Amino acid sequence: GKSFSFPECPERLGIYPVVDSADWVNRLLTIGIKTIQLRLKQTDNAFLNAEIASA
């Protein structure tokens, strides 16, 4: 299988929002929040791909 790795964070992230839709990601970005976690529990690949692309 594939192995994924994330880049190192240059600073501590602190507390940040965890949201369940690309819509929320975009809302928070417009008010200046820079660190956001998109957490999707949906198992439908087409839905997941569309949400990730929208975010």
DSSP file (Angstrom, degrees, kcal/mol; ACC not computed):
  #  RESIDUE AA STRUCTURE BP1 BP2  ACC     N-H-->O    O-->H-N    N-H-->O    O-->H-N    TCO  KAPPA ALPHA  PHI   PSI    X-CA   Y-CA   Z-CA
    1    1 A G              0   0    0      0, 0.0     2,-0.2     0, 0.0     0, 0.0   0.000 360.0 360.0 360.0 170.7    0.0    0.0    0.0
    2    2 A K        -     0   0    0      1,-0.0     2,-0.5     0, 0.0     0, 0.0  -0.480 360.0-143.5 -78.7 147.8    0.9    3.7   -0.2
    3    3 A S        -     0   0    0     -2,-0.2     2,-0.4     2,-0.0    -1,-0.0  -0.960  15.5-163.9-113.1 129.1    2.6    5.4    2.6
    4    4 A F        -     0   0    0     -2,-0.5     2,-0.3     2,-0.0     0, 0.0  -0.870   6.6-175.9-112.6 144.6    1.6    9.0    3.3
    5    5 A S        -     0   0    0     -2,-0.4    -2,-0.0     0, 0.0     0, 0.0  -0.986  16.0-138.3-137.2 151.9    3.5   11.6    5.4
    6    6 A F        -     0   0    0     -2,-0.3     3,-0.1     1,-0.1     2,-0.0  -0.804  28.7-105.9-106.3 147.6    2.7   15.1    6.4
    7    7 A P        -     0   0    0      0, 0.0     2,-0.1     0, 0.0    -1,-0.1  -0.336  45.0 -94.1 -67.1 154.8    5.2   18.0    6.4
    8    8 A E        -     0   0    0      1,-0.1     3,-0.0     2,-0.0     0, 0.0  -0.392  36.7-119.7 -65.2 145.1    6.5   19.2    9.8
    9    9 A C        -     0   0    0      1,-0.1    -1,-0.1    -3,-0.1     4,-0.0  -0.779  13.3-149.0 -86.3 127.5    4.7   22.1   11.4
   10   10 A P  S    S+     0   0    0      0, 0.0     2,-0.3     0, 0.0    -1,-0.1   0.710  78.6  15.7 -71.4 -18.4    7.0   25.1   11.8
   11   11 A E  S    S-     0   0    0     -3,-0.0     2,-0.2     3,-0.0     3,-0.0  -0.937  96.6 -78.2-146.4 166.9    5.1   26.2   14.9
   12   12 A R        -     0   0    0     -2,-0.3     0, 0.0     1,-0.1     0, 0.0  -0.498  33.8-150.5 -69.0 136.6    2.6   24.9   17.5
   13   13 A L        -     0   0    0     -2,-0.2    -1,-0.1     1,-0.2    22,-0.1   0.767  23.1-169.0 -81.8 -26.4   -0.9   24.9   16.0
   14   14 A G        -     0   0    0      2,-0.0     2,-0.4    -3,-0.0    -1,-0.2  -0.378  52.5 -14.9  69.6-151.7   -2.7   25.5   19.3
   15   15 A I  S    S+     0   0    0     -2,-0.1    20,-0.1     0, 0.0     0, 0.0  -0.717  73.0 169.5 -88.6 134.4   -6.5   25.0   19.2
   16   16 A Y        -     0   0    0     -2,-0.4    20,-0.1    18,-0.0     2,-0.1  -0.970  36.1 -93.2-142.4 156.5   -8.1   25.0   15.8
   17   17 A P        -     0   0    0      0, 0.0    20,-2.5     0, 0.0     2,-0.5  -0.408  24.4-154.8 -73.8 145.5  -11.6   24.2   14.5
   18   18 A V  E     -a   37   0A   0     18,-0.2     2,-0.3    -2,-0.1    20,-0.2  -0.989  23.5-175.8-116.2 119.8  -12.5   20.7   13.2
   19   19 A V  E     -a   38   0A   0     18,-2.8    20,-3.0    -2,-0.5     3,-0.0  -0.763  30.4-141.7-122.4 163.3  -15.4   20.9   10.7
   20   20 A D  S    S+     0   0    0     -2,-0.3     2,-0.3    18,-0.2    21,-0.1   0.211  77.2  42.7-111.0  14.7  -17.5   18.5    8.8
   21   21 A S  S  > S-     0   0    0      1,-0.1     4,-1.7    19,-0.1     3,-0.2  -0.996  71.4-123.2-157.1 154.3  -17.9   20.2    5.4
   22   22 A A  H  > S+     0   0    0     -2,-0.3     4,-2.5     1,-0.2     5,-0.2   0.820 112.1  64.2 -63.7 -30.9  -16.1   22.2    2.7
   23   23 A D  H  > S+     0   0    0      1,-0.2     4,-2.2     2,-0.2    -1,-0.2   0.921 103.1  46.5 -58.6 -44.8  -18.7   24.9    3.2
   24   24 A W  H  > S+     0   0    0     -3,-0.2     4,-2.5     2,-0.2     5,-0.2   0.885 108.9  55.3 -66.4 -38.5  -17.5   25.4    6.8
   25   25 A V  H  X S+     0   0    0     -4,-1.7     4,-2.3     1,-0.2    -2,-0.2   0.953 110.9  45.1 -56.8 -49.2  -13.8   25.4    5.7
   26   26 A N  H  X S+     0   0    0     -4,-2.5     4,-1.8     1,-0.2    -2,-0.2   0.883 111.2  52.6 -65.3 -39.4  -14.6   28.2    3.3
   27   27 A R  H  X S+     0   0    0     -4,-2.2     4,-0.7     1,-0.2    -1,-0.2   0.934 112.2  45.3 -59.7 -46.2  -16.6   30.2    5.8
   28   28 A L  H ><>S+     0   0    0     -4,-2.5     5,-2.1     1,-0.2     3,-0.6   0.863 109.4  55.1 -69.3 -35.9  -13.8   30.1    8.4
   29   29 A L  H ><5S+     0   0    0     -4,-2.3     3,-1.6    -5,-0.2    -1,-0.2   0.885 102.2  58.1 -62.4 -37.6  -11.2   31.0    5.8
   30   30 A T  H 3<5S+     0   0    0     -4,-1.8    -1,-0.2     1,-0.3    -2,-0.2   0.737 105.5  49.7 -67.8 -20.8  -13.1   34.1    4.9
   31   31 A I  T <<5S-     0   0    0     -4,-0.7    -1,-0.3    -3,-0.6    -2,-0.2   0.305 126.9 -97.1-100.4  10.3  -12.9   35.4    8.5
   32   32 A G  T < 5S+     0   0    0     -3,-1.6     2,-0.4     1,-0.3    -3,-0.2   0.481  71.4 145.7  98.7   2.3   -9.2   34.8    8.7
   33   33 A I      < -     0   0    0     -5,-2.1    -1,-0.3     1,-0.2    -2,-0.1  -0.625  21.6-177.8 -75.5 128.4   -8.8   31.4   10.3
   34   34 A K        +     0   0    0     -2,-0.4     2,-0.6     1,-0.2    -1,-0.2   0.695  62.2  58.9-103.7 -22.7   -5.7   29.7    8.8
   35   35 A T        +     0   0    0    -20,-0.1     2,-0.3   -22,-0.1    -1,-0.2  -0.941  63.2 153.4-114.7 116.9   -5.6   26.3   10.4
   36   36 A I        -     0   0    0     -2,-0.6     2,-0.5   -20,-0.1   -18,-0.2  -0.998  32.3-144.6-141.5 139.0   -8.7   24.1   10.0
   37   37 A Q  E     -a   18   0A   0    -20,-2.5   -18,-2.8    -2,-0.3     2,-0.7  -0.938   9.3-153.0-107.5 125.1   -9.2   20.4   10.0
   38   38 A L  E     -a   19   0A   0     -2,-0.5     2,-0.6   -20,-0.2   -18,-0.2  -0.866  16.2-174.5 -93.7 115.1  -11.8   18.9    7.6
   39   39 A R        -     0   0    0    -20,-3.0     2,-0.5    -2,-0.7    -2,-0.0  -0.938   2.6-178.1-117.3 112.1  -13.0   15.7    9.1
   40   40 A L        -     0   0    0     -2,-0.6   -19,-0.1     1,-0.1   -20,-0.1  -0.933  16.7-177.3-112.9 128.2  -15.4   13.7    7.0
   41   41 A K        +     0   0    0     -2,-0.5     2,-0.2   -21,-0.1    -1,-0.1   0.304  48.7 118.0-104.0   6.8  -16.9   10.4    8.2
   42   42 A Q        -     0   0    0      1,-0.1    -2,-0.1     2,-0.1     6,-0.0  -0.490  50.2-159.8 -73.1 142.0  -18.7    9.7    4.9
   43   43 A T        +     0   0    0     -2,-0.2     2,-0.6     5,-0.0    -1,-0.1   0.499  57.9 107.8-103.2  -5.2  -17.7    6.5    3.1
   44   44 A D     >  -     0   0    0      1,-0.2     4,-2.6     2,-0.0     5,-0.2  -0.642  59.2-153.2 -76.9 114.8  -18.9    7.4   -0.3
   45   45 A N  H  > S+     0   0    0     -2,-0.6     4,-2.8     1,-0.2     5,-0.2   0.862  92.3  53.5 -59.1 -39.9  -15.8    8.1   -2.4
   46   46 A A  H  > S+     0   0    0      2,-0.2     4,-2.0     1,-0.2    -1,-0.2   0.920 111.9  45.6 -62.4 -43.1  -17.5   10.4   -4.9
   47   47 A F  H  > S+     0   0    0      2,-0.2     4,-2.6     1,-0.2     5,-0.2   0.934 113.3  49.8 -63.9 -46.8  -18.8   12.6   -2.0
   48   48 A L  H  X S+     0   0    0     -4,-2.6     4,-2.5     1,-0.2     5,-0.2   0.931 111.4  48.2 -58.8 -47.4  -15.4   12.6   -0.3
   49   49 A N  H  X S+     0   0    0     -4,-2.8     4,-2.3     1,-0.2    -1,-0.2   0.896 112.3  49.2 -61.5 -40.9  -13.6   13.6   -3.4
   50   50 A A  H  X S+     0   0    0     -4,-2.0     4,-2.0    -5,-0.2    -1,-0.2   0.915 112.6  47.2 -65.9 -43.3  -16.1   16.4   -4.1
   51   51 A E  H  X S+     0   0    0     -4,-2.6     4,-1.9     2,-0.2    -2,-0.2   0.918 113.4  47.8 -64.7 -43.8  -15.9   17.8   -0.6
   52   52 A I  H  < S+     0   0    0     -4,-2.5    -2,-0.2    -5,-0.2    -1,-0.2   0.912 112.1  49.4 -64.9 -42.1  -12.1   17.7   -0.5
   53   53 A A  H  < S+     0   0    0     -4,-2.3    -1,-0.2    -5,-0.2    -2,-0.2   0.876 111.2  50.4 -63.8 -37.1  -11.9   19.4   -3.9
   54   54 A S  H  <        0   0    0     -4,-2.0    -1,-0.2     1,-0.3    -2,-0.2   0.832 360.0 360.0 -69.6 -32.3  -14.3   22.1   -2.7
   55   55 A A     <        0   0    0     -4,-1.9    -1,-0.3    -5,-0.1    -2,-0.2   0.491 360.0 360.0 -72.8 360.0  -12.3   22.7    0.4
